[in-house]
Amino acid sequence: MASNLDHVMLAISDPTRRAIIGRLARGPARISDVARPFSMSLTGFCKHVRVLERAGLVQRTRQGRENTLELSAEPLRDVARWISRYERFWNARLDRLAGFFAAKQEKSQ
């Protein structure tokens, strides 16, 4: 899982790839339609798609000359699970920080 998690984190670290994921969250689309809003060559765009495919976030189907992309969101759940393990840690830190400021405010009154 760690290796795939690394691929997913790398994939979502780029704003272009996050935008592609956002577009595909609305439903499958032809690769040319997804690429249209981006100011880059189709070759450059396809490099981003390959990174997403390697991470398992996007599936490409080919029918004749048409390539369709579809989002596979399961790897994002793996990232969410990994992040949620640290939620308790950050909540405890924030609770201590809030306590510190509350105690400081009580002293100043």
N, C-alpha and C positions, 0 to 999 in steps of 0.2 A: 504493500500500500504506500509506503514512503516514497518509492520511486514514482508512482503515478501521482501522488500528492505533489511531488516536486514539479512534474510536468504541468499539472493544473495551475499551480502557483505561478510558474513561469508564464503560462498562457494568459492568465488574468492580470498579470502585472503591466500589460501594455494597454493604453487607452483605446487604440484601434480595435484590438481583439475584444475588449469589453464592449465596445460599441457594436461589434458584429454579434456578440452574444445577446445584447439587448435587442437587436433587430430580429434575431432568430427566435427570441422568446415570444414574439408575436405570431410565429408560425413559420413553416418551411418556405423557402424562396429560392429562385434561380440565383446562381452565383453572380451573374451579371447585374441582377437587380440589387443584390446586397452590396456589390462593389460600387455601384453608381455614385453614391454620395461622397465617396472618399477621393481625395485628390492624389491619386497614385495610379500607377499602371496596373493592369489586370494581373501581370506577373508578380508585382510587389504585393498585391492584395492576396493572391493565391499562396504566397509564403506565409502570411498570417493565418490563412485557413489551414494550412498544413500543420502549423503549431497547435491550433485548436483541435485538429483531428488526432494528432499524436497524444494529446491530453485526454482524448475521449469525449470532448465537449461538443464536437460537431461530427455529423455523419454526412457523407456525400453520396448521393445516388446519381447514376448516369442513365439517361434514357435518350438514346440517339446522340445528338450533339449537345443536349441540355444537361447541365450539372445542377442538381438541387441540393441545397444545404438544409440540414435540420439539426436543431439543438438537442443534445443529450445532457440533461441537467444533473444526472446522478453524481458525476465527479464533483460538482459544486456542493452537494450534500456532504461529501467527504471533507471538503474544506471547512464547511460550517461546523461539522462535528469536531474537527481538530481545533478550531477557534474557540468553540464553546467550552473546551476543557480549561481554558484560561479565564473564563468569565468569573468564576468564583474567586480567583486570585485578584482580578482587578476590582471586583466588588468589595472585597475585604480592604484593599488599599484605599479605595474611595471612601469607605465607611470610616477608616482611621483618619483620613484627611478631614472629613466633615467633623469628626469628633474633636480634632485638634483646633479647628476654627471655632467651634462652639465653645470649647473651654477657654480659648483666648478672648472671645467676646464676653463671656461671663466674668473674667478677671478684669476687663476694662470697664465694667459697669459698676 
